[in-house]
């Protein structure tokens, strides 16, 4: 178990996919499990209209048991191969699923960086919960995964996402034109970066 100093964030169970837990005062971050499916589908359905303008197009079978099982298998494979680390966000003490954070495209060697992705239930925005989740994820990334840098990107009009990144210490580094296909259309993104403190 690792306990960080500045804020009460506890990390336990790593490197186990099943048992790793990142605990903050209000959240528990755990790797996605098959048992999460019902809550995950309900959460995504409730936020579908809100999330789609900010995400790659959803497939027609995104909610099916088979597709969710493939998603879990992919998460676990990435985890075991140090390619990525996904977490579902659970509210304490209710254990309600409210969102997710992903450490994507881990690059080792001389690079030692990854890309950050995240989303949260619209009903829990504005409470500092995503800031808390990202702060914990960054501590895990830098102290446990030994990464030296985290990258992120947001749509130009996604001011909420930009504000939370900047609150976590990220700096704007430029704009990438037609960077990622979002909701079926390639769109420009603001690029952000955060280097590990020396």
Secondary structure, DSSP 8 states (H G I E B T S, - for coil): -EE-SSS--EEESTT-TTT-EEE-SSEEEE---GGGHHHHHHHHHHTHHHHGGGSS---TTTTSHHHHHHHHHHHHHHHHTTS-EEEEEEETTTTEEEEEEEEEEEE-TT--EEEEEEEE-GGGTTSSHHHHHHHHHHHIIIIIS--SEEEEEEETT-HHHHHHHHHTT-EEEEEEEEEEEETTEEEEEEEEEEE---
